[in-house]
Structure formats: structure tokens, C-alpha cells
């Protein structure tokens, strides 16, 4: 999805195997790369061949896992098996987020200590990316009633959750960041 949006902005996206990203950056056959986050970027050594570390990763607002199962096969499973798979999926998703939330901060500090320069995407870039994303999603919604229904549900949910987040988490996080900066 991010590649389609970036293409609208003039980027020529390339989907290459994870193990080929470092050598492609090193040889200059690609100009930039997006992978997972600081922990994985550090392990792969991207900071050795890519000086700038841009944020936020607007194309991937949050990590998630997916399990896709044929509906007929799913319905044929006994209810306890369905429950086990649902619980395993929930546990795997929570574990992944908890793991990255715990390892990414130290990895980001090490990336900077090793020479990576943190750079925020400028506001005009963020605006262009947001608009390109919405245009792309709206085009898909025009062609797919299911996607349209899903997008409308997602958009309504985001209005609600962002209203709450700005009052709860965001305000508190900004307070804590201010305290941290003051020592």
C-alpha cells in the first residue's frame, strides 16, 4: 500500500527481499528503504549505508499480524479450536507490539550513537503523503463496496479514538516528555 502511495508522489518503489536491501543501499541501486523499525534496522546495519533516519512511518501507523483462513474450513473447525486460534492470534499480536515497544527505544539510541541522523518528515511532505494516501484509498473504495464499508468503519473509529487519544495518552505523553527534557 505504501508503495502505491509513494508512486503517486514520484517515487519509484521497489519490492526486494529483506536480505537484498543492505547491498542495494550500499551499491546505490536504491536511494532509501523502509523496513520494520529501529530494532530490525539496527540488526541489518542500515545505518552503515543510510545516514538519515526519517520519521514517522506514516505508511504503517501500527504493526499488526494477520491470519487468513478459508471461511468454509474455518466453519468446519470445532468451536474450541476456533477459540484457541483466536486467542493465539491475539496473544501473538500483543507479544509483537510489546516486544518492539521494549527493544526499539534502545536500538534507536544506538542508531543515533552510530551516526544515523534523525529527521522528521517536514509538514508539507506529511500533508502530501496524507492526501496521496486518502486519494488512493478512495479510488479503491470506488471499486470495492467491501473496501468502502471497511474504510468508512475505520474512518469513524479513528475519529473516536483520536479524540480520546489527544485527551488521554497524547496529553500525558507530552507532559512526560516535557519533564524528561527538563531533567
SULCORMO-V599144 format. One record per backbone hydrogen bond with DSSP energy under -0.5 kcal/mol. CO is the residue of the C=O (numbers start at 1). NH is the residue of the N-H. E is the energy in kcal/mol with one decimal. If there is no record, write none. Layout:
<<CO	NH	E> <CO	NH	E>>
This chain:
<<1	5	-1.9> <2	6	-2.9> <3	7	-2.2> <4	8	-1.3> <5	9	-0.8> <6	9	-0.9> <6	11	-2.2> <7	10	-1.5> <11	13	-0.8> <14	16	-0.8> <17	20	-2.0> <17	21	-0.5> <18	21	-1.2> <18	22	-0.5> <20	24	-1.7> <21	25	-2.5> <22	26	-2.8> <23	27	-2.5> <24	28	-0.9> <24	29	-1.7> <24	30	-1.3> <37	41	-3.1> <38	42	-2.7> <39	43	-2.0> <40	44	-2.1> <41	45	-0.5> <41	46	-1.8> <42	45	-1.3> <45	48	-2.0> <46	49	-1.6> <46	50	-1.6> <51	117	-3.0> <52	54	-0.6> <53	119	-2.3> <55	121	-2.8> <56	58	-2.0> <57	60	-2.0> <67	69	-0.5> <70	74	-2.8> <71	75	-2.7> <72	76	-1.2> <73	77	-0.7> <74	77	-1.2> <78	81	-0.8> <78	82	-2.0> <79	83	-2.5> <80	84	-2.1> <81	85	-2.5> <82	86	-2.6> <83	87	-2.6> <84	88	-2.8> <85	89	-2.4> <86	90	-2.2> <87	91	-2.7> <88	92	-2.6> <89	93	-2.3> <90	94	-2.3> <91	95	-2.7> <92	96	-2.3> <93	97	-2.0> <94	98	-2.6> <95	99	-2.8> <96	100	-2.5> <97	101	-2.6> <98	102	-1.4> <99	103	-1.9> <100	104	-2.5> <103	107	-1.6> <104	108	-2.8> <105	109	-2.0> <106	110	-2.1> <107	111	-2.6> <108	112	-2.2> <109	113	-2.5> <110	114	-1.8> <111	116	-2.5> <112	115	-1.9> <116	118	-0.6> <117	53	-3.2> <119	55	-1.8> <122	125	-0.6> <122	126	-2.3> <123	127	-2.7> <124	128	-2.3> <125	129	-2.6> <126	130	-2.6> <127	131	-2.6> <128	132	-2.6> <129	133	-2.4> <130	134	-2.7> <131	135	-2.7> <132	136	-2.3> <133	137	-2.8> <134	138	-2.6> <135	139	-2.0> <136	140	-2.0> <137	141	-2.5> <138	142	-1.8> <139	143	-0.9> <140	143	-0.9> <140	144	-1.4> <144	148	-2.7> <145	149	-2.5> <146	150	-2.4> <147	151	-3.2> <148	152	-2.7> <149	153	-2.1> <150	154	-2.7> <151	155	-3.2> <152	156	-2.1> <153	157	-2.3> <154	158	-2.8> <155	159	-1.9> <156	160	-1.7> <157	161	-3.1> <158	162	-2.8> <159	163	-1.6> <160	164	-2.0> <161	165	-3.2> <162	166	-2.1> <163	167	-0.9> <164	167	-0.7> <164	168	-2.8> <165	170	-2.9> <165	171	-0.5> <168	172	-2.0> <169	173	-3.3> <170	174	-2.5> <171	175	-2.0> <172	176	-2.8> <173	177	-2.6> <174	178	-2.2> <175	179	-2.1> <176	180	-2.6> <177	181	-2.5> <178	182	-1.5> <179	183	-0.8> <180	183	-0.9>>
